[in-house]
Amino acid sequence: MAIPTEKPSYGPLDGVKVVYAAVELACPKAADLMADWGADVVWLENTGAGDTIRDTPYVKQAERRNQRSVALNYFSEEGKKVFFDLVKDADIFMEASKGGTWARKGITDDVLWELNPKMVIVHVSGFGQEGDPKMVKRAAYDLTVMAYSGIIMQNGTEEQPMLPGPYAGDYFNTLMIASSALAALYKAEKSGKGESIDLAMYETLLAIGQYYLVDYLNEGIKWPRPGARNQNLCGIGEFKCKDGFLGVCLYGVDQNKYFLETIGLGHLWGTEDIPEDTSGLWLSNPHADEIQKAFEDYCLANSKYDIEADFAAHRIAAQVVNDMEDLVEEEHLKLRNTWVDWETVDGETFHGLGVFPKFKNNPGQIWRPMPNQGGDTVDVMTKLGYTQEQIDELAAAGVVKIG
């Protein structure tokens, strides 16, 4: 099917032009968010197999909607000229590669600022643009930057550290990429001077993991990997019930009192070990093992739905651990229009997530599906002033690919 090429006016980023060169998840997902929020996004794919996200059956449709695909060999001499034409009026350019890759190819920040002094440039890499040369040039994936940052070592069981998923390291960085780019754009619009962001993915993950990391930095404390429980407090974690699993986060004076009464340990409340102003049932409490065991037994004897309803009524944060089929049927998600359908370039219906968050006055929208590789090469280059003959010549030379 023919898909629209003229972006409608919508969203808080309407009027912002974004160009990016990256594959898979972290950086492209940031561009996906910006596109949902109204930015005009050009997705630079290579002229070979294209973005590796195309190897996936479904997520590609969810994370490349609202974007224009231009297939370009941007490191070739002729490709550089096209690339420079693309970014001369861009507000944001983002790339993800090993540290220093673009500079080594002659495309430095200063070269780009000569063309576009106000442009925000975001360099996304596993380990940064400077530092130990062997680390800067090291290949990086979600798992390896999670390992380097210590996040994996903080998760899992006592016997086995585990990777949080799916691709949490990439998606955490997505939010840092988007937020830092937009922060820099705000300043660039005020000052007239562009910015270059050196975004090392492991540093974002250090910030995510610092909750317990700073305990070690300041006092040498290394908390154990918690498995399905909290490192410090009773009644926090994922608990097995007779019909599934329940996530519970117990905290607060009234909540603790009701919790202990409910699991048959009300006599402990108001004692020397658990005074009436106790807001947290710490694992250092002499009754911690007794409390944990009593709650585990209570959960096994009761329905996750009954405990959830009872705890919620008494202001204890508790939520059934939803599986995928639960999410599809969840009434709250339906009422908030979480799930939406749109038509793919092949004319098929795709079922996925809508636009988040919900902007009241300038809502985002879905205006086009994921294009074919290079599907927008001709349209975008024509708007840049290239003739069809010039585009055909560049295609014949392998500089661009027409989808």
C-alpha positions, -999 to 999 in steps of 0.1 A, spaced: 0 0 0 10 36 -5 17 53 28 15 90 35 46 111 30 35 145 44 36 145 82 5 160 97 8 186 124 5 170 159 23 166 192 46 187 214 75 181 191 58 193 159 83 212 138 113 193 152 134 174 127 154 144 138 179 123 118 194 92 132 218 64 122 215 34 145 201 -2 146 180 -23 169 168 -7 202 183 20 224 188 49 200 161 40 175 135 37 203 143 72 214 136 84 179 104 63 179 93 82 210 101 116 194 82 105 163 51 96 183 53 130 200 53 148 166 89 151 154 97 145 118 121 116 119 144 104 92 158 69 98 191 63 80 196 26 71 226 11 54 223 0 17 229 -36 25 205 -56 47 193 -25 65 185 -22 102 188 -55 119 154 -48 135 140 -60 102 149 -95 112 123 -95 139 87 -105 131 67 -79 150 86 -54 172 99 -37 141 64 -26 133 59 -11 168 93 7 170 97 21 134 62 36 129 60 74 121 95 73 106 109 79 71 135 53 59 164 66 37 189 39 27 223 56 24 260 47 24 267 78 45 304 71 49 311 71 11 322 103 -4 290 108 -24 270 95 6 285 121 29 272 149 6 237 135 8 240 131 46 252 167 50 222 178 29 199 158 52 212 173 85 218 209 74 184 218 88 180 191 114 174 199 150 188 167 164 212 141 149 217 109 168 241 80 160 250 48 178 283 31 171 316 23 188 332 54 203 348 77 178 335 59 147 320 90 130 350 112 138 373 86 123 353 88 91 358 125 90 323 135 103 333 154 134 311 176 155 329 206 142 322 196 106 285 192 114 283 225 132 299 243 103 268 231 84 243 236 112 256 255 142 224 249 163 222 212 158 222 188 188 244 158 182 240 126 203 267 100 202 255 68 217 280 40 225 286 13 250 315 29 267 318 65 256 337 86 231 368 90 253 386 70 280 406 38 278 410 32 240 403 -5 243 370 2 260 360 31 237 363 9 207 347 -22 223 315 -36 208 285 -33 231 251 -49 235 224 -47 261 239 -76 280 275 -65 279 269 -30 292 246 -44 319 274 -67 329 300 -39 329 278 -15 349 272 -41 378 235 -43 372 236 -80 364 256 -86 396 228 -69 416 201 -91 402 193 -128 404 198 -153 432 227 -159 456 239 -186 433 234 -169 399 235 -133 388 208 -127 361 201 -102 334 169 -82 338 149 -83 306 137 -79 280 166 -56 270 162 -34 300 197 -18 294 187 -7 260 153 7 270 167 25 301 191 42 278 163 51 254 149 74 280 183 90 287 189 95 250 155 112 244 157 133 276 193 145 271 186 153 234 156 174 242 173 191 272 201 201 248 176 212 222 160 235 247 193 252 254 203 253 217 170 271 209 178 296 236 215 302 229 217 295 192 246 271 199 245 234 193 255 207 217 273 173 215 263 146 239 286 117 248 262 91 260 279 60 273 252 34 279 270 19 310 268 53 327 230 53 325 230 19 341 254 30 368 228 57 377 200 30 377 221 8 400 233 35 424 205 28 449 227 1 465 260 11 448 263 42 470 261 20 501 292 2 490 310 34 479 304 51 513 304 22 538 316 -9 519 282 -26 522 274 -52 496 238 -63 498 231 -99 486 213 -106 453 177 -108 464 161 -133 441 124 -128 444 126 -108 477 140 -74 488 175 -71 501 164 -52 533 127 -56 541 101 -82 549 70 -84 528 85 -70 496 89 -91 465 71 -117 444 52 -143 464 37 -176 452 -1 -179 459 -23 -209 453 -32 -196 418 -2 -177 407 21 -149 418 16 -116 436 39 -86 438 39 -69 472 56 -38 485 49 -35 522 57 -2 539 40 21 564 29 20 600 -8 12 594 1 -12 566 25 -31 588 0 -34 616 -27 -48 594 -2 -71 576 10 -87 608 -26 -92 620 -36 -107 587 -9 -133 586 -14 -143 622 14 -124 639 -6 -95 653 8 -102 688 42 -89 676 29 -54 669 36 -29 697 64 -50 712 99 -40 719 111 -55 687 83 -40 666 70 -8 682 37 8 672 55 34 650 73 8 629 72 18 592 95 -8 579 98 -44 588 136 -48 583 153 -81 578 175 -72 607 145 -76 630 148 -108 651 114 -119 639 122 -114 602 124 -151 593 92 -158 612 74 -130 594 86 -140 560 77 -177 565 42 -168 578 35 -146 548 47 -172 524 24 -198 540 -5 -173 539 0 -166 502 1 -203 494 -32 -208 512 -50 -180 494 -58 -166 460 -37 -139 446 -68 -120 436 -82 -121 472 -50 -110 487 -46 -82 461 -81 -69 468 -78 -71 506 -43 -54 507 -54 -27 482 -84 -19 505 -59 -14 534 -35 7 514 -8 -20 510 7 -19 475 0 -53 460 -6 -64 424 -12 -97 407 18 -105 385 2 -103 351 11 -126 323 6 -116 287 -29 -130 284 -38 -110 316 -26 -78 300 -47 -83 269 -79 -88 290 -71 -61 317 -101 -37 318 -80 -7 330 -58 -10 299 -88 -12 276 -103 19 292 -71 38 287 -69 28 251 -36 11 256 -40 -12 226 -44 2 191 -44 -12 155 -28 3 124 -22 -9 89 13 -20 78 28 -12 45 18 -47 33 -19 -39 41 -20 -61 72 -35 -51 106 -9 -47 134 -20 -48 170 3 -29 194 7 -2 220 -6 33 215 13 65 221 26 72 256 24 94 277 -9 110 270 -4 147 262 -37 165 270 -33 196 247 -9 182 221 -15 145 218 8 122 198 -5 100 171 4 73 146 4 86 111 23 60 91 35 24 95 71 12 93 83 19 57 102 -5 35 140 -2 36 148 29 16 111 35 11 114 72 15 148 77 -2 133 92 -34 107 114 -15 132 128 10 160 134 -16 136 151 -39 126 175 -12 163 182 -7 166 193 -43 179 161 -60 165 152 -94 152 117 -102 182 113 -126 207 122 -98 189 98 -74 190 70 -100 227 76 -106 234 74 -69 214 42 -66 233 27 -95 265 35 -77 253 19 -45 253 52 -26 216 50 -19 189 23 -21 154 28 -33 127 8 -15 
